[in-house]
């Protein structure tokens, strides 16, 4: 399974991708959501783990673009302000799960395992 970690903070993306790699995932990361559809298609991404609040775009914006492009890729949001995410809209876009930052390694591994089982 291949995971794309999207976070505007490079260090966070590197660490999360490394944790996922230790759990058997092929992991890449990027710091911008702008070309995410192209990246998902090119890299054949199975799961996107995305910081919800990024400069210029919210996770809902990006999830909407992904769905409009016909991508059924599993989406997981994570945020230090997870309580502010519109969960109804996230559900409508098929977001699999919303995780709190800072990420718990145990919760991250559990969530990735659940996503892999889909």
KOLZA-57471 format. One record per residue (C-alpha): residue in one letter; residue number from 0; z, y, x. Coordinates in pm, 1 decimal. Each point is the difference from the previous one (the first is absolute). Example, Ala and Ser with C-alpha at 12.3 -4.5 7.8 and 13.67 -1.06 7.14 Angstrom:
BEGIN
+------+-----+----------+----------+----------+
: rest :  nr :        z :        y :        x :
+------+-----+----------+----------+----------+
:    A :   0 :    780.0 :   -450.0 :   1230.0 :
:    S :   1 :    -66.0 :    344.0 :    137.0 :
+------+-----+----------+----------+----------+
***
This chain:
BEGIN
+------+-----+----------+----------+----------+
: rest :  nr :        z :        y :        x :
+------+-----+----------+----------+----------+
:    X :   0 :      0.0 :      0.0 :      0.0 :
:    X :   1 :    -79.1 :    348.7 :    118.7 :
:    X :   2 :    226.6 :    301.7 :    -54.5 :
:    X :   3 :    -82.0 :    368.7 :     26.4 :
:    X :   4 :    300.6 :    226.6 :     54.9 :
:    X :   5 :    -66.5 :    363.4 :    -90.6 :
:    X :   6 :    256.0 :    259.9 :    108.2 :
:    X :   7 :    -53.3 :    350.9 :    131.2 :
:    X :   8 :    265.0 :    -69.2 :    266.1 :
:    X :   9 :   -164.6 :   -209.2 :    270.9 :
:    X :  10 :    328.7 :   -152.5 :    118.3 :
:    X :  11 :     84.1 :   -129.4 :   -349.0 :
:    X :  12 :   -342.4 :   -160.9 :    -35.9 :
:    X :  13 :     27.9 :   -168.1 :    339.2 :
:    X :  14 :    348.5 :   -137.5 :    -67.8 :
:    X :  15 :    -79.6 :   -126.8 :   -350.1 :
:    X :  16 :   -326.0 :   -158.7 :    118.5 :
:    X :  17 :    190.1 :   -172.2 :    281.6 :
:    X :  18 :    263.0 :   -137.7 :   -239.5 :
:    X :  19 :   -276.2 :   -133.8 :   -224.0 :
:    X :  20 :   -177.4 :   -152.9 :    300.2 :
:    X :  21 :    320.1 :   -183.1 :     92.5 :
:    X :  22 :    -11.6 :   -149.1 :   -350.4 :
:    X :  23 :   -351.1 :   -135.1 :     54.4 :
:    X :  24 :   -208.9 :    284.4 :   -142.2 :
:    X :  25 :   -299.2 :    154.0 :    170.5 :
:    X :  26 :    103.5 :    364.4 :    -13.6 :
:    X :  27 :   -165.8 :    330.6 :     64.2 :
:    X :  28 :    121.5 :    350.1 :    -70.8 :
:    X :  29 :   -142.2 :    343.7 :    -55.8 :
:    X :  30 :    145.8 :    345.6 :    -48.9 :
:    X :  31 :   -239.2 :    136.6 :   -262.4 :
:    X :  32 :    -97.1 :   -122.0 :   -343.5 :
:    X :  33 :   -334.6 :    182.0 :     -4.0 :
:    X :  34 :   -232.8 :   -288.9 :     85.8 :
:    X :  35 :    219.5 :   -278.7 :   -129.3 :
:    X :  36 :   -265.8 :   -155.3 :   -226.2 :
:    X :  37 :   -243.8 :    -35.1 :    288.8 :
:    X :  38 :    272.9 :   -138.1 :    226.3 :
:    X :  39 :    108.9 :   -255.5 :   -261.0 :
:    X :  40 :   -357.0 :   -118.6 :    -47.6 :
:    X :  41 :    -83.9 :     -5.0 :    372.6 :
:    X :  42 :    319.4 :   -173.9 :    109.6 :
:    X :  43 :     22.4 :   -229.1 :   -306.0 :
:    X :  44 :    356.7 :    109.2 :    -77.7 :
:    X :  45 :    207.2 :   -214.6 :   -238.4 :
:    X :  46 :    304.5 :    226.5 :    -38.4 :
:    X :  47 :     53.5 :    374.6 :     47.3 :
:    X :  48 :    353.1 :    117.7 :     76.7 :
:    X :  49 :    -14.9 :    374.9 :    -46.0 :
:    X :  50 :    238.0 :    291.0 :     38.7 :
:    X :  51 :     -5.0 :    164.1 :   -341.1 :
:    X :  52 :     38.7 :    362.7 :    107.2 :
:    X :  53 :   -267.5 :     83.8 :    255.0 :
:    X :  54 :   -155.2 :    336.6 :     85.4 :
:    X :  55 :   -270.6 :     88.0 :   -250.5 :
:    X :  56 :     16.7 :   -318.1 :   -209.1 :
:    X :  57 :    261.2 :   -199.2 :   -182.6 :
:    X :  58 :      4.5 :   -375.8 :    -18.1 :
:    X :  59 :   -113.8 :     26.2 :   -361.4 :
:    X :  60 :   -303.1 :    203.6 :    108.6 :
:    X :  61 :    -95.8 :   -262.0 :    257.2 :
:    X :  62 :     69.3 :   -292.5 :   -235.8 :
:    X :  63 :   -222.6 :    167.6 :   -259.9 :
:    X :  64 :   -284.0 :     35.2 :    251.6 :
:    X :  65 :     42.0 :   -364.1 :     99.1 :
:    X :  66 :    -16.6 :   -118.7 :   -359.9 :
:    X :  67 :   -298.3 :    226.5 :    -78.3 :
:    X :  68 :   -176.9 :   -162.4 :    295.4 :
:    X :  69 :     61.6 :   -340.1 :   -158.1 :
:    X :  70 :    254.2 :   -116.5 :    257.9 :
:    X :  71 :    258.7 :   -245.7 :   -126.2 :
:    X :  72 :    196.1 :     17.7 :    326.7 :
:    X :  73 :    374.6 :    -41.6 :    -43.9 :
:    X :  74 :    178.1 :    335.6 :     33.4 :
:    X :  75 :    360.6 :     51.0 :    107.6 :
:    X :  76 :    147.8 :    348.7 :     19.5 :
:    X :  77 :    293.0 :    100.9 :    215.9 :
:    X :  78 :    178.9 :    331.9 :      1.3 :
:    X :  79 :    320.4 :    177.5 :     90.0 :
:    X :  80 :    -21.5 :    148.3 :   -349.0 :
:    X :  81 :    -93.6 :   -311.8 :   -196.1 :
:    X :  82 :    193.7 :    121.9 :   -303.9 :
:    X :  83 :   -252.7 :    285.5 :    -36.6 :
:    X :  84 :   -300.7 :   -231.6 :    -33.2 :
:    X :  85 :   -151.3 :    -22.0 :   -348.3 :
:    X :  86 :     48.5 :   -372.4 :    -49.4 :
:    X :  87 :   -195.9 :     -5.7 :   -326.1 :
:    X :  88 :   -309.9 :    133.6 :    173.2 :
:    X :  89 :     59.8 :   -232.0 :    295.0 :
:    X :  90 :     19.1 :   -296.3 :   -237.8 :
:    X :  91 :   -318.0 :    113.7 :   -177.0 :
:    X :  92 :   -180.0 :     -5.5 :    336.2 :
:    X :  93 :    130.2 :   -347.9 :     76.4 :
:    X :  94 :    242.8 :     95.9 :    275.9 :
:    X :  95 :    181.7 :   -318.4 :     95.6 :
:    X :  96 :    329.1 :    146.1 :    123.3 :
:    X :  97 :    173.7 :    320.5 :    107.4 :
:    X :  98 :    235.6 :    -18.8 :    298.3 :
:    X :  99 :    257.8 :    252.2 :    120.5 :
:    X : 100 :     -5.1 :    156.4 :    344.1 :
:    X : 101 :    149.9 :    -71.3 :    235.3 :
:    X : 102 :   -151.2 :   -342.1 :    -40.6 :
:    X : 103 :    224.7 :   -300.6 :     23.7 :
:    X : 104 :   -165.3 :   -259.9 :    223.5 :
:    X : 105 :    129.4 :   -274.3 :   -228.8 :
:    X : 106 :   -137.6 :    171.3 :   -314.2 :
:    X : 107 :   -333.0 :     72.1 :    172.1 :
:    X : 108 :    -43.3 :   -363.1 :    103.7 :
:    X : 109 :     98.7 :   -120.8 :   -347.6 :
:    X : 110 :   -247.7 :    237.2 :   -166.4 :
:    X : 111 :   -283.2 :    -99.7 :    234.4 :
:    X : 112 :     75.7 :   -365.6 :    -68.4 :
:    X : 113 :    -16.5 :     67.2 :   -375.5 :
:    X : 114 :   -327.6 :    191.9 :     43.2 :
:    X : 115 :   -144.8 :   -286.1 :    201.3 :
:    X : 116 :     75.1 :   -238.6 :   -286.0 :
:    X : 117 :   -210.0 :    202.0 :   -247.5 :
+------+-----+----------+----------+----------+
***
